[in-house]
Amino acid sequence: MKPYKNKINRIRSFALALIFIGFVVMYFGIFFKQHPIVMIIFMVLGLLCIIASTVVYFWIGMLSTKAVQVVCPNCGKETKMLGRVDMCGHCREPLTLDPELEGKEFDEAYNRKNHAQTEK
């Protein structure tokens, strides 16, 4: 079974990874002190990664405000849900608000628009 994660948490993890990638890229720039142009290129690339992380954090924050809040039937905690199917952010319980998907095996493909059309 594939380890699924809540969509909001997955995107936040990606944004956090961008920050660390940016720092590592900047750190590699230090090794090129003798070549200032190469060092500046690494520093700018690292800064772009950190700026991209800020944009992703802002985007997921705006998306999170539109997410549906549900109470997980397994752990009883509130979690936010994006799309037709999602996982609980606390206990990874599969969640859906679509009555047609009740009892079916969890599949992230249910969130794609073309998947809904091919099912019918």
C-alpha positions in Angstrom: 0.0 0.0 0.0 1.3 3.4 -0.9 1.9 5.8 2.0 -0.6 8.6 1.4 -0.5 12.0 3.0 -3.0 14.8 3.5 -2.7 17.1 0.4 -2.2 20.3 2.5 0.6 18.6 4.6 2.2 17.3 1.4 2.4 20.8 -0.2 3.7 22.3 3.0 6.4 19.7 3.2 7.4 20.5 -0.4 7.6 24.2 0.5 9.8 23.4 3.5 12.0 21.3 1.3 12.4 24.2 -1.1 13.8 26.3 1.8 16.4 23.7 2.6 17.3 23.2 -1.1 17.8 26.9 -1.3 20.2 27.0 1.6 22.2 24.0 0.3 22.5 25.7 -3.2 23.7 28.9 -1.5 26.1 26.9 0.6 27.6 25.4 -2.6 28.2 29.0 -3.8 30.8 29.4 -1.0 33.0 26.8 -2.6 33.4 29.2 -5.6 34.9 32.2 -3.8 37.6 32.4 -6.5 35.0 32.7 -9.2 32.6 35.5 -8.1 30.2 35.1 -11.1 29.7 31.4 -10.3 29.2 32.2 -6.6 26.6 34.8 -7.4 24.8 32.4 -9.7 24.5 29.9 -6.8 23.4 32.6 -4.4 20.7 33.8 -6.7 19.5 30.2 -7.5 19.2 29.6 -3.7 17.4 32.8 -3.2 15.0 31.9 -6.0 14.3 28.6 -4.2 13.5 30.4 -1.0 11.2 32.9 -2.9 9.5 30.0 -4.6 8.9 28.4 -1.1 7.3 31.7 0.1 5.0 31.6 -3.0 4.0 28.0 -2.3 3.3 28.7 1.4 1.2 31.7 0.4 -0.7 29.6 -2.2 -1.4 26.7 0.2 -2.5 29.2 2.8 -5.1 30.7 0.4 -6.1 27.2 -0.7 -6.4 26.1 3.0 -9.0 28.8 3.7 -11.3 27.3 1.0 -10.8 23.7 2.3 -13.7 21.9 3.9 -13.3 21.2 7.6 -14.4 17.8 8.6 -14.2 15.7 11.8 -12.4 12.5 11.2 -14.5 9.4 12.2 -11.4 7.5 13.3 -9.6 10.0 15.6 -12.3 12.6 16.2 -10.0 15.5 15.3 -10.9 18.3 12.9 -9.0 18.2 9.6 -9.2 20.1 6.3 -10.1 18.2 3.1 -9.2 19.2 -0.4 -11.0 17.5 -3.4 -13.3 14.5 -3.4 -11.0 12.2 -1.4 -8.3 13.1 1.1 -6.5 11.7 4.1 -6.9 12.8 7.7 -4.0 15.1 8.6 -3.7 13.4 12.0 -4.3 9.6 11.6 -4.2 9.2 7.8 -7.8 7.8 7.6 -9.2 8.0 4.1 -12.0 10.6 3.9 -14.6 11.5 1.3 -17.7 13.7 1.1 -18.9 11.9 -2.0 -21.6 9.3 -1.2 -20.7 7.4 -4.5 -17.2 6.7 -3.1 -18.2 5.4 0.3 -16.7 2.0 0.9 -14.5 2.1 -2.2 -10.7 1.6 -2.0 -8.9 5.0 -1.5 -7.4 6.3 -4.7 -6.2 9.8 -5.3 -7.3 9.5 -9.0 -10.8 10.2 -7.8 -9.8 13.9 -7.5 -9.0 14.2 -11.2 -11.7 15.5 -13.5 -11.1 13.0 -16.3 -11.4 10.1 -13.8 -14.9 11.3 -12.9 -15.9 11.3 -16.5 -14.5 7.9 -17.4 -16.3 6.3 -14.4 -19.8 7.2 -15.8 
